[in-house]
């Protein structure tokens, strides 16, 4: 409703900062049993990063070597994740809000941000980066109204994130843990066919 007293209607039901959980019957195999953190969601569409799918065999040390960034220690053994099917050659770092790069960091909420520039990788290699981080190649994107339509067709559930679901290395159980967080037993969900 619009009017001189009320102004334009403002949507408050966007899902930025939420986790999308793929339903068992998800038709797109790239999103089978995925958990996606939504970094942005507006009338213009949505953008997020899959948080539970490792990139084929790419460790962070391999990525750092390709970029000529010296890295040692624990960070070098972490796996890079497959963030989604869009721009798979581009890197994104989902991280705790304790790191900020001027004009490069997108603050999603009070706890979580995303940065897509090399400065964060250099900072991480020098132990100057965020306390928690996940490096992903590619992202997941939706055109205006597309995500809403997929949710209405029962393609996705959603819930609030927590640090473990976003950042821990146990990718195998994240989908089940996300389902459990909202009280859903995946074995009881209909997939429209065989599970």
C-alpha positions in Angstrom: 0.0 0.0 0.0 1.3 3.4 -0.9 0.0 6.8 0.0 1.2 10.2 1.2 1.1 9.0 4.8 2.6 5.6 4.4 5.0 5.8 1.5 5.9 2.8 -0.6 5.5 -0.6 0.8 8.8 -2.0 2.1 9.4 -5.7 1.9 10.9 -7.2 5.1 10.7 -10.9 4.1 13.9 -11.2 2.3 16.2 -14.1 3.3 19.7 -12.6 3.2 21.6 -14.1 6.1 19.6 -17.3 6.1 20.4 -20.9 5.1 18.6 -22.5 2.3 18.3 -26.3 2.6 17.6 -28.2 -0.5 14.6 -30.5 -0.3 15.3 -34.2 -1.2 13.4 -33.9 -4.4 15.6 -31.1 -5.7 15.7 -31.6 -9.5 19.0 -29.8 -10.2 21.8 -32.2 -9.4 24.2 -29.4 -8.6 22.0 -28.6 -5.6 21.3 -32.1 -4.4 21.5 -32.1 -0.5 23.1 -28.7 -0.5 23.0 -26.0 2.2 23.3 -22.5 0.8 24.1 -19.3 2.8 22.2 -16.4 1.2 24.6 -13.4 1.1 22.1 -11.2 -0.7 18.3 -11.3 -1.4 16.2 -8.5 -2.7 13.7 -7.6 -5.5 16.8 -7.8 -7.8 17.3 -11.5 -7.1 19.4 -13.6 -4.7 23.1 -14.7 -4.3 24.5 -17.3 -2.0 27.3 -19.7 -1.4 27.0 -23.5 -1.0 28.6 -24.3 2.3 28.7 -28.1 2.3 30.1 -29.1 -1.1 33.9 -29.3 -1.4 35.6 -28.4 -4.7 36.8 -31.6 -6.3 40.3 -31.9 -5.0 41.3 -28.4 -4.3 42.8 -27.5 -1.0 43.4 -23.9 0.0 47.2 -24.4 -0.3 46.6 -25.3 -4.0 44.6 -22.1 -4.5 47.3 -20.0 -2.7 50.0 -21.6 -4.9 48.1 -20.7 -8.1 47.8 -17.1 -6.8 51.5 -17.0 -5.6 50.4 -16.4 -2.0 52.8 -18.1 0.5 50.8 -20.0 3.1 51.8 -22.5 5.7 50.2 -24.1 8.8 46.7 -25.3 9.4 45.1 -22.9 6.9 46.9 -24.6 4.0 45.2 -27.9 4.6 41.6 -26.6 4.5 39.4 -27.5 1.5 38.0 -25.0 -1.0 34.3 -25.3 -1.4 32.1 -25.3 -4.5 30.0 -22.1 -3.9 27.7 -22.7 -6.9 27.5 -23.0 -10.7 27.9 -19.2 -11.5 31.4 -17.8 -12.2 33.2 -20.9 -11.0 36.6 -19.4 -11.6 35.9 -16.5 -9.2 36.7 -16.8 -5.5 34.5 -15.7 -2.5 35.3 -15.8 1.2 32.4 -16.1 3.6 33.8 -15.1 7.0 33.1 -13.8 10.5 32.5 -10.1 10.8 35.8 -9.4 12.6 37.4 -8.8 9.2 36.5 -5.9 7.0 38.1 -4.6 3.8 36.9 -1.1 2.8 34.8 -1.1 -0.4 35.3 -4.9 -0.8 33.4 -6.6 2.1 29.7 -7.1 2.0 28.3 -7.2 5.6 25.4 -9.7 5.5 24.5 -9.4 9.2 26.2 -8.7 12.5 28.1 -12.0 12.5 28.8 -12.8 8.9 30.4 -11.0 5.9 31.6 -11.9 2.4 34.7 -10.6 0.7 35.7 -11.4 -2.9 39.1 -9.7 -3.3 42.6 -11.0 -3.0 43.4 -8.9 0.1 41.5 -11.3 2.4 43.5 -14.3 1.1 46.7 -12.4 1.8 45.5 -11.6 5.2 44.5 -15.2 5.9 47.9 -16.5 4.8 49.6 -14.1 7.2 47.2 -15.0 10.2 45.6 -11.5 9.9 42.3 -12.6 8.4 39.0 -13.4 10.0 38.6 -15.8 12.9 36.3 -18.1 10.9 36.3 -18.3 7.1 35.2 -20.5 4.2 36.7 -20.0 0.7 34.5 -21.0 -2.2 34.8 -20.9 -6.0 31.7 -19.8 -7.8 28.3 -18.8 -6.4 24.6 -19.6 -6.6 22.4 -17.0 -8.1 18.7 -16.5 -8.8 16.9 -14.0 -11.0 14.2 -11.7 -9.6 11.4 -13.9 -8.2 13.1 -17.2 -9.1 14.1 -18.2 -5.6 10.6 -17.3 -4.2 9.1 -19.5 -6.9 11.4 -22.4 -6.1 10.5 -22.1 -2.4 6.8 -22.1 -3.3 7.4 -25.3 -5.3 8.9 -26.9 -2.2 12.4 -26.8 -3.6 13.9 -25.2 -0.5 13.5 -24.9 3.3 15.3 -22.2 5.2 16.6 -21.5 8.7 18.9 -19.2 10.6 22.6 -20.2 10.4 25.0 -21.0 13.1 28.8 -20.9 13.0 29.2 -24.7 12.8 26.9 -25.0 9.8 28.7 -22.2 8.0 32.3 -22.9 8.8 33.1 -26.3 10.2 34.8 -28.9 7.9 32.2 -31.7 8.4 30.5 -31.2 5.0 29.0 -34.7 5.0 26.6 -34.0 7.8 25.7 -30.3 7.3 22.5 -31.0 5.3 21.2 -33.4 7.9 22.2 -31.1 10.7 20.5 -28.1 9.0 17.3 -30.2 8.6 17.5 -31.3 12.3 17.9 -27.6 13.3 14.4 -26.9 12.0 13.0 -30.2 13.4 12.7 -32.1 10.0 13.6 -35.7 9.6 14.7 -36.1 6.0 13.6 -39.8 6.0 10.0 -38.6 6.4 10.0 -36.1 3.5 8.4 -37.1 0.2 10.7 -36.7 -2.8 8.0 -37.3 -5.4 9.8 -40.5 -6.3 12.6 -42.7 -4.9 14.7 -41.2 -2.2 
